[in-house]
């Protein structure tokens, strides 16, 4: 039961972080370069939800032994 909970938490974080990264890509048509975009994203804490969520999902999948 715990692995399902960890997986769902990770999934929610990954979706939240991914949507945030895609939303911030709207700065690119406004004239922001890719380097400036990556520097901006690096400073935003909500953008770290994607890798944290993917890590939690991977841990819950690979540690689960039925």
HELIX and SHEET records of a PDB file:
HELIX    1   1 UNK A    2  UNK A   24  1                                  23    
HELIX    2   2 UNK A   25  UNK A   30  5                                   6    
HELIX    3   3 UNK A   34  UNK A   43  1                                  10    
HELIX    4   4 UNK A   45  UNK A   48  5                                   4    
HELIX    5   5 UNK A   49  UNK A   63  1                                  15    
END                                                                             
